[in-house]
Amino acid sequence: MTDATTPGTIAEQLSDAALARRVAETAGEILMTLRGSDLFRGKALGAAGDAVANAFIVAALREARPDDAILSEEEAADPTRLANTRAWIVDPLDGTREYGDGRADWAVHIALAVDGRATAGAVALPAQSHTICTAGCTAPDQAGGRIRMVVSRSRPAAEALQVAKALDAELIPMGSAGAKAMAVVRGEADIYLHSGGQYEWDSCAPVAVAQAAGLHVSRIDGSPLVYNMADPWLPDLLICRADLAEPVFAVLRGAA
């Protein structure tokens, strides 16, 4: 007879969304403990965080879902994953530089793609003591006033700047992709448009959560985001309030 304390039993009983939340939050706790140790700084801290978080996440997912594939930023892609309809796509530390610099705008991404679609996931913002999961995710409040648009702190995409100018949007510089996407989910911003290059692990968890919150998600040409592909390069992304999608596309079509 197996009891509730048998290793792996509790994790196996969790739903995919609940598992994503548990793994993301625990990885976040590990990363906060590591940063608080003062044993590493700057780039060395970021590298240590990537390695430690990845080791935990991969081990936890393999324990809980041994038949699923895993695609992680910190591991060589296993081509056998392409034959699996279920693939966990993870970024153990999204915003390594922000993490190493002691900032709060970094994240942990845990997502499950089924048949290429982001279906369940969680984005943890450990330095902000907040995790958003596809289970129970609610739509952000409709804010009035000027449109707010999150952009990269260091290299805002040209398309994002064009959209911001055309829509008279306020630009909010921010770090990691996860932090920017969750700002839209939390109602702190209205648009996140990225066109400067990304991989599947940069967007899969944020997209899963944004979809659950009723937001618009797509490529910047309006096509769907497809995951667990042979080439994990997925260079652009739009997450925004549903009523703003067409105005954004109109600007992009005009620019093209």
N, C-alpha and C positions, 0 to 999 in steps of 0.2 A: 504494500500500500504506500502511496506517495502522499506526504503531508505538505502543508503550505510552506514549510521551511526548506524543502528540497531545493538546492541551487537550480535556478532557471525556471522553476515552476511559476512564480509570481509573474515574471516577465512574459512567459509564454501565454499567460491568461489575459494579459493586457490587450486592448484593441490596438490597431496600428497607430492611431492618433495618440492614445495614451502612452504607448511605448515611445513614440517620437518625443513627447513632452518629457517623459522621465529621463530619457537618455540626454536630451538637450540640457535639461536643468542640471543633471549631475555633472555633465561635462563642464558646464558653466561654473559650478561650484569648485571643480578641480582647477579650472583656469584662474579663478579668483584667489584660491589658496596659493597657487604657484606664484601669482603676481605679488601677493602679500608676503611671501617669504623673503623678498629682497635678495634672493640668491642670483637673480639674473636681471639685466637691464637692457632696454632698447632692442636691437635686432636679436641679441641672444635670448631675451625673454620671449620674443615672438617665435623664434625657432623652437624653443623648448615647449612653448604652449601648443604649437602645431603638432609636435611629436607626441606629447603626453595625451592631449585631447583625442587625437586620432587613434592611439592605441586603445584607449578606453572605449571609444564609440564603436570601433570595429569589433572588439571582443564582445561588447554588450549585444550588438545586433546579431552576431553569429551565434551567441548563446540563445537568444530569444527567437530568432527566425533563421534556423540553420539552412533552410532550403532556398532562401532568398539571395539574390545577388547584391553586391555592394560596390558602389562607385564613389570613391573618396578623392578629394583633391590631393591628399597626402600619400596616395598609394598608386602604383602602376595599375592602369586599367586592365582588368581580366577580360579577354575577349569572349569567354564562355558566358559572361553575363548577358550577351545579346540574345541568347536562346531562352532566357528566363523572362517570363512576363512580369515578374515582380523584382524591382531593383531599388534598393535604398541608395539615395544620392545625398551625400553629406559634405559639408564644409566644416571641419572641426573648429576652425577659428577664422571667421570671415572678418577681415579688418585687422590683419596681423600687425600692421604698423600702428594703428590706433591703440591696440592692446599693449604693444611694447612701449608706447608713449604715455601710457597711463590715462588715456581718454576713456569715455564711456560709450562711444559710438562704434562698437564691434559686436559680433553676434556668433551664435552657434546655430548651424542649419542642419536639421535632420528631416528628410522627406522620403516618402515612398512613391515611386512611379509604377503604375500598373498599366501595361500595354501602352507605354509611352506617355501617359498622362499623370501629372502630379495630383495625387489623390488624398494623401494624408501627410501631415508634417507639423513641425513646430520650429519656431525661431525664438531662441533664448537671447535676451539682452542682459547678461549677468551683472554688468556694472550698473544697470538701471533697475535691478531686482524685478525683472519683468519677463514673462514668457507668454507667447501667443501661439495657440494651437488650433488646428482645424476643427477640433471638437469644441463646440460651444462658442465659436468665434462669432462676434456680432458686427454688424455694419457700423462704420463710424458715423458720428453725427454730421449732418450737412451744415458746414460752417458757411456763414455769409461773408460778404466782403471780398477782398482781393484774393485771387487764386494764389496758392502757395505751391512752389515746386522745389523738390529736393534735388540737389546736384552734387557732383563730386567736389570735395574741398580743393583738390589740386588741379583737376583737368576736366571742367564741365564740357560735356559733349556739344559739338556745334549745333546739332539738331535740337538739343534741349534749350540752348540759348535762343535759337530761332523761335521755338514755340513760346518761350517765356516772353520774348519781345512782342510777338503777335498777340498774345493773350494778356499782356500787361501783368504777368505773374511775378510775384515776389520770389526771389531765389533764396533758398536756404541751404548753405553748404553743409555737408555731412559726410561722415566716413564710410563705413562699410555698406555694401548693397543691402544686407539684411536690415541694418538700422534705417536706411532710407525707405525701404519698402514698408517697414513696420510703422514709420512715421505716417504714411498714408493710411494704413490699416487702423491706426489709433486716432485718426482725425487731426493729426498735427500738421499734415500737408495734404495736398490734393492730387499731385501728379509726381510720379517718378518715371522719367524717361532716360534710358541708357542706351548709347549706341557706340561706345568706345571699346567694346570687346568684353565678353564674359564666357564662362564655361557653365555647364549644366549645374554644377554644385553651387554656383553663385546665385542662381535664381530658383531652383526647384522648390525648396522649402518656402521662401517668400511667396512664390506663386501659389502654392497649395493653400497657404494661409489667406492670401488676398482673395482667392476664389471663394473660399469659405465665408469671407466677410462680404461677398457680393460685389466686389470691385471688378472693374474691367482688367483683364490680363491678356497680353498677346505680344507678338513681335511688333516692331514699329511699322511694319507694312500691313498689320492687321491679321496676319496668319497665325495659326496656333503654335504654342510652344510645345515641342515634342522632346521627350527625354529618353535616356538609355539608348542613345544612338552610337554607332561605331566611332564617329568623331564627336566628342563631347563639347566642341566649340559651339556656343549658342550666343552670338555676338550682341544681340540687342533685345530690348525689353521695354514694355510699357505697362505700368500699373497706375491706374487712376480711378477717380470716381466715374461711374458709368456714364453720367451725363456729359463728361468732358472728353470722352473718347473720340467722338466725331469731330469736335473742334480741333483736337490735336491732329487727327489724321488730315483734316482739311489744310492745316498749316504745312504739314509735311508734304502733302501732294503739291501744294503751291511752290514749296521750296524746290521740289524735284523738277 
